[in-house]
């Protein structure tokens, strides 16, 4: 089941992670242009077990987790996961993270044809969010000899926010009841009901350069704010199993899903000066500390402005009714086909803020998405496959949360075309790949060619109206390996090449042919570990990403980088082990995201932490 837009997850209650690459509207519903991540939560099981960990490290790193499972009767078990985490962000002044979570679950009917599971997940976070590093030039004040604009070359520790003003607090509460019944050995029916409430409140300083202050050594502390509550109630019924039609063997899943989501988005009114004050008053006290130094900002400045919740929220309600079916068909010992279809009846309604007129807009769409694949096995240890899949992103798909690019609101200040008049964005991915198991099936090698096309993308026309006529394309290939080179030596890694192109960007036709924002041409990940002794293992990883642009004009960018991590594990006995992790070993300064204007997000510096793990 899909999460609502603002839900925050933490790994303490995650059993495993499934990653789907490419368009996956048939699996996940609306959105999913580049794929999806399926998080499998921990669940009760028969038998008793207990796992715990305690970690201490640099930058005030503290993390504690516990995972206990208790069999309470012949067919019933209770499981409890808890977590507490605190740390300062390495290499960054003032920025810190704090969170805690709890996840109890109970299952009745384990080992029987009928199983009932009730679970609850709660996570609270309280962070001082990072404000990143501003770009040094704007597009209007860059010198003629400067082609690409990069973040300012300042001390990596520089934090442009305000400790006494900035915060980010979130909560996620998810309650789930699941009932499964095995009709027979080949057929199971499952019903899942889930209620979710997610809150997000923040005041976050953006190092703004809309007035061209940064090149003169000044940064305006623009306040971005949100106070949102998102609610969701969903019910899903699935029938899955196996059957035969003649010589064909089928593994199938069919399902119905109905959900109702409500998003209430408010903001904070922050009494602060505009960016023009940097030019008229300068930095520090004269500007009310709304403007600070590019080179030596002070996050402890005594900012004296006022903050109040605006109490003028927008409210979006979305109802989705879905039906889907998947079938994997074994055509012969060498050939296999898989097909998936999904239809979503998507209906959404938004009441805008009173400041933007309080108008109501709505949109109704029927989203049809499919997935088809064909697999050929030329040998017992290898396969070749081809697949095609689609996805659709309608207006308001993220309920106005996060990086909503198809917002129902007409635009900032209510200016612009009505997004509710615009049809969904469409995506299609095509892939041709192969997988081979070598070294006595200990090592898997994979390779794939792929192409992802986005059509009907939202663009701005010469008359400043919106239209869904944009066209984008990504073409590329990837190689991967996973497994063992020897009984002691494990390796995991991959290389991906992506050529991204804006083929039609509407009004800004000069951007046609440019690279997508935050889409690297080359990326590499490699992780290896070696059992030096029966009880002692060392490992390390190397990660590379080529330069990425933050905007479609390909003017703002962050440079390429390499990062190296390391790990060492010592098994004290069968039940206790110690693990030392060192991340960003060489303390490289690099950026993990480029934004289209103002700033880029800087990554954490070097950190080390030692964790004691116990398993009983």
N, C-alpha and C positions, 0 to 999 in steps of 0.2 A: 504494500500500500504506500502511496506517495505521501511525503511530508508536506505540511503547509509551508509557505514561503519563508517564515522567520524562525523555524525550529532549529535549535542548536543541539548538536550531538557531541558526545565524548566517548572515547574508546573503552572506558571501564566496563561497559555492559555489552560490548560487541564480541560475538563469537567468531564471525568471519565476514569478509567483504567480497562482494561480487561486482566486477566492473564490466559494463557493456560499452563497447566503443561504436561510434557511428550513430546515425539516426535510430532512435528506439521508441518512436511513438506507439508502436504496436505493443510494447511491453509496459512502458511507463505512462502512457497518456500524453497530455499536452506538454509541449516543450521537448527537451531531450534532443536538441539538434546535434550535439557532439557526443551523446552517450549518457549513461546514468551510473550511479553507484547504489548498490543494494546492500544495506546493512542488516546482517543477520544477528538478532539479539540473543543473548545467552538465555537458556531455558532449563527448567528443572529436569533431572534425570534420576533413574533408579540408582540407589547406592548413596553413600555419604562421601563428601569430599570437601576440602578446604584449601584455598589458595590465598596468599597474601603477599604484598610487596611494600617495601618502605624505601624511598629514594631521597638522597640528599645530594646537593651539588652546588656549583658556583651560582652567583647571582640570586642567592637566597632561594634556590630551588628546593622545594619540599613536596613530595608526592607520596600518598598512602592509599592503597587499595586493598579490599578484602572481597573474596568470593566464596560463599559457603553454600553447600547443597546438602539437605537433610531429607532422607527418605522417612516419611511419617507413617506410612502404612504399606501394605503389599503393592498398592498401585498408585500411591500419592507421594509427592515430593514438593519441598519448598526450597527456593533458591533466593539468596540475597547478595546483591553487589553494592558496595559503597566505595566512595572515592573522595579524597580531599587533595587539592593542588594549589600551590602558590609559587610564583617565581617573578623576578624582575626579568625584563627582556635583555639578554646579553648585548652589550655594545650600544645601549640606548639609555639616555638619561630619563629617569622618572617613570618610564613605561613599565607597567606591571600587570599581571594576570592573577586572578583568584577565582576559584570555582569549587563547588562540591556537588556531589550527586548521590542518589540512592535509587535502587531498582529491585524491588521485591517481585517475585513471581511464584505462582502455585499451579501445579498440574495434578488433576485427578484422572485416573484411568490409564496411567502408564502401563504399557504391556497388554492393553485390552483394545478391542475394536473401537471404543469411543473414548476420546480424550478431551478434557476441558481445561484450558489454561487461562488464568487471569494474571495480568501483569501491569505494573505501574512503573513509570520512569520519570524521575525529577532531576533537573539540572539547574543550578543557579550560578551565574557568573557575575563578577564585579571587577571590571578592568579599567585601567587608565589607558585609553586607546592611543595608538601611535599616529602622529601627524605627518610622518614621512619627511622627505627633503624636497624643497621647491626647485623647479627648473630655474636656471640662471637667467635665461632670456625669455622674452615673449616673442611671438611671431612678428611683432611690429618694431621691436627695438634691437633685434639681433643684428650684429654687424654683417656687412656684405660678404665677408670671408667665412662666416659661420653657416654651415649647411644644416647639420642636425643639432637640435637643442637637447642638452643633457642636464641632469640634476646638478645643482651648484656643488662645487668642489669644497665642501666644508667638513668639519670634524664629524665623523659618523655618529657621535654621541648626541649631536645637537637635537634638542626637542623643542618644537615651536609652540607647544600647547601650554596650558595653564593648569597646574595641579589643583588649585582651589576651584576651578570651574569645570574642567573636563571630567567626563565619566562615561562608562558604558555598562549598563546592567541588563541582563537578560534572564528570563526563566523559561523553562520548557517543562510542561506536564503532559504526559501521554498515558492514557489508560486504555488497555486492550483486553478484550475477551475473545478467545478463539475456541471453537468447537469443531472437532474432527471426528468423522465416523468412517470406518472401513466397511463399505457395503459388502465387499468380498475381497479376495486376495488381489484383484486387479482393478478395483474401483474405490475411490475415496471421495467423500464430499467434505468441504470445509467452509465454515462461516466465521468471519472476523468482523468485529465491531470495534471501532477506535474513536476515542474522543481526545482532542488535542487542544491545549491552550498554550500560546507562546507570547511572551511580552518582550519588548525591546525598548529601552530608554537610553538616550545618549545625548550628550553635548560634546562635540568633537571638533577640535581646532584644525581647520584646513589652512595650510600656509599659502595664502592667496596672493596671486601676482596679477590680478586684473588691471591694476593701475601702473604696472611696470616698475614696481618698487625694488624688486630683488636685485637687479643689476646695480642699484645704488646702495646696497647693503641693508635694506629694510624689508621686513616681512609683516604683512597684515594678518592678524589672528582672526580669520573669519570663522564664525561659529556655525557648524552644521548640526542640526538637531532632529530628534525624532522621539515620539512617545506613542508606541503602537501596541495594540492587542490583536491577536489573531486567534480565531476559534475554528475548529473543524470537527465535524461528525461524519464518519464514513462507515459504510457497511459493504462487505464484499463476500460473495458466495462463489466458491470454485468447485468444479467437478473434474477430477483428474485420474488417470490410470492408463491401462494398456488393453489393446484388443487386436484381433486379426481380421482382415478381409481377404480371404483367399490366402495367397502366399505373402501378402503384405502385413508387416507388423507395425502397429501404431502406438506411440506414446503421446498422449494428448492432455491438454488442459483447456477447460472452458470456464468462463466466469462472467458474473454480473457485479457491477459496483455502482453505488450511489453515494455521493458526498455533498455536503453543504459547508461552505467556508465563508467566514465573515472576517473582514479586516477593518479595524478602526485605527486610522492613522492621524495622529495629532503631532504637534511640534511644541518647542519652547520658544518664547519670545525673549531674546537676549538683547538687553539695552547696551549696545556697543556702537562705536563709530564705524563708518565705512572706510574702505581702503584709501580714500583720498586723504585721510588724516595723516598718513605717513609723510606725504609731501608737505603738508601745512604745519604739522606739529613735530614731526620726527619720531624717534623711538622713546620708550620708557615712560616716565611719569607724565610728560607733556601730552602724550596721546592717551592717557588713562591706561597705559600698558596694553592697548589694543594693537600697537605696532611694536615689534621687537627687532633686535639685531639679527641679521643673517648669520653673522660670524660667531656671536656669543649670546644666544638667547638664554633667558633666565626663566625656567618653568615655575619658580617660586615668586614671580612678580605679584604684588598685592593688587590684582585686578579688582576694581570696586564697582563694576557694573551690576545690573540686576537681572535676575532670571525668573520667569514665571511660565507656567504651562499655558499655552494659547487657548485651549479649550474651544477650538473650532476645528474638529476633526472631519476628515472625509471618511466615508464608510462604503466599503465594497462587499457585495454579497454574490457568491458564485455557487451555482448548483450544477453538478456534473453527473450524467447518467451514462454508464459505459457498459458495453458488451464486447467480449473478446474470445478468441479461440486460437489455440496453437496445436500443431501436430507435427511430430517427427516420425517420418515414414521410412522404414527399412525396406528399400526396394530389392536389394540383394545383399550378398556378403560384401560387395565392393561399393554399392551405391546407397546413398541416404539423402532424403529430402526433408526440409523443414519449412513450414509455412505458418505465418501468423497474421491475424486480422484483428483490428480493433476499431470500434466506432464510439466516439464520445459525443454526446449531446451536451454542449457547453453553453451555459446561460449565465451572464454576469451583469450586474447593475451597480452603478457608482453614484453616490451623492457627493458632490464636490463640496469643498469648504465654503462657508459663507463669504469669506474674503474673495473667493473666485466665483461668486454669484450663486452658490448653493444649488446649481443646476444638477439634474439627474441625466445620466447617459447610460445606455444599456447596449448589450451586444449578444446575439445568439448565433452560434455556429455549430455545424455538424462536422466533426473532424474524423476523416477516414484515413487510417494508416495501415500499412502492411509490412511484412517482412517475408522474404523468400530466400532460401539457401539450398545449395546442392553440394554434396560431399562425395568425392571419389577416393577410394582407398586402394592405391596400386599395390601396396604391400601391407603386411600386418603392422608395421611400425611407422607408417606414413599415411598422410591424407592430403588431398588438394580440394579446395572449396571455392565457391563463388556465392556471393550474396548481394541482395539489394534490399534496402529498407528506407522508410520514410518517417517523418515527424512533422508536427504542426504546432505553431506557437501563436495563439490568438491574443488579441488585446486583453491586457489585465491578467495574463497567465500567472504572474507572481504576486497577485493581490497588492500591487504597489510596493512590494518589499524588495530590498536589495537592489540589484542592478536591473530593474525593470526597464526593458527597452521598448515595450509595446504598451505603455501606460494608457489607461482609459482617459486620464486627464488630458485636456487639449494641449497643455504645455505650461511652462512656468508663467504664473500670473494669468492663466486661462487664455493665453494667446495662441492662435494656431488652429489647425484643422481638428475636427472631432475624431479622435482615434476610434470611437465606437463605429464610425463609418468605414473602417478599414478591415479588409479581410485578413485571415491569419497568414503568417509567414510560413513558407513551405520549405522543407529540407529533404534531400534524398542522398543516400550514401550507397556507393557501389564498392565492393571489395573482392579481390582475388588473392587467395593466400594458400599457404601450405604449412604443414607441421610434420616433423619427423622426430622419432625417438631413437637415439643412438647410444652407444656404449652400454649395450645390454639394457636398454630402456631406462638408463639412469639420467640421461640428459635429453631435454626437449629443445629442438631448434624450430623457430617459427619465422615466417616471412610473409609480407602482404603488400599488395598495391591497393591504393584506395583513392576514391574521389568523392567529395562531399559538395553538393550544389545547394545553395540557398536561393530561392526565387520568391518573388512577392515580398521582398524585404522592404521595410519602411525607410523611405528617403524623403528629402526635402526638394521640392520642385523649384524652378526659377521664380515662380510667383509666391514662394514661401509657404505654399500649401503642402500637406503631406500626401503621399501616395504610396501604395504597395507595389512598386515596380522594380525595386532594386534586385541586383543579381550578384552573387558572390560564389567563388569556387575555391576549394582546397584540393590539391592533388599531392600525393606523396607515397612513400613506402616506409616500411619498418621491418627491423629484424630483432629477434629476441632469443634468449637462451635461458634455461632454468633447469637446475638439477645438480648432479654430482659429476665432477671430472674424475675423482677417485673416491674411495670410501671415506677419506678424510677431508676432501676438498669440495666445497659447494660453491656454486656461482649462479648469479641471477643478473640479467642485464638486458639492455636493448638500445637500439638507435632508431630515431625517427627523423625523416626528412619531410617537410611540408612546404609546398609552394602555394601560397595563398594569394588570391587576386580579387580585388573589387572590380567587377566587370561593368556595373552600372550603378553609380552612386548619386543619381538624381541631379540636383542643382550643382553640386561641386564636381562637375565632370572632370576637372583637373586631377581628381583623386582616382579616376579610373585607371586600372592597372597597378594600383598600389597594393602593398602588403596589408593583411588584416592587422588590427591592433592586437598586441599580446599573443602573437602567433609566431613562434620561432621557426626559422628554416631548419635548424639542426638542434637536436637535443639527444643527450646520451645519459644513461644511468647504468651503473655497474656496481654490483655488490658481491663480495666474495668472503668466505670464511674458511678457516683451516683448523682442524683438530690437532694442535701441536702435541698434546698429551691426551690420554683418555678423559681427564678431568678439565683440560684447559683448551679453550678455543679463542682464536683471535680472528678479527675480520675488519674489513674496511670497504668504503664505498666512494665512488667518484661520480660527480654529477655535473653536466655541462648544459648550458643553454645559450644559443647565439643571441645576438642583439634583437630586441623587439621594439616596435613602435607603440606609442600610446594613442595615436590618432590616425584617422584615415588619410590625412594629408602627408603622413610619414615625415613630420617635422620634429616631433618630440620622441625621444627614445631613451632606453636604458641599455648600457653596454652588455656584451656577452660576459659570462663568468664560468669559472670552475669552482666547485666546492668539494671538500673531502671530509669524510666522517670516519670514525673508527670505533671498534667495540672489542672488549675482551671479557670472556665469561669463564668463571671457575666454579665447577660443581663440587661443593663441599661433600655432599653425599647425594643419595638418590632423591632426597626431599628438599634440599636447600642448595641454592646457588647464588653467586655474586656476579653482577654484571656492571661493567664500567663502560659508559658511552661518552664519546667526545664528538661533538658536532662542530662543523666548520673549523677543522683542526688548525688551519693556517690563518684564521681570523680574517678571511677575505671580506672586503666591503663590496657588497653586490645588492642589486635591487630585484625583488621578486614580482613587481608589477609596475607598468607604466600607465599613467592616466592621461586622458586626452588634453588636459590643461592643468596648470598650476604646480603639480607635484608628482613624485613617484614614491612607491612604498619600498622602504629599505629593509633588508633582511637582518636577522639576528646575527650577532657576532659569535665568537667561540664560546662554547659552554661545555661543562663536564659534569656528569652526575653518576653516582654509585647507587645501585639498587640491590637490595637483598630480597630474593624471592623464595617463598616457601610453598611446598605442595604436599598436601596430606590427603 
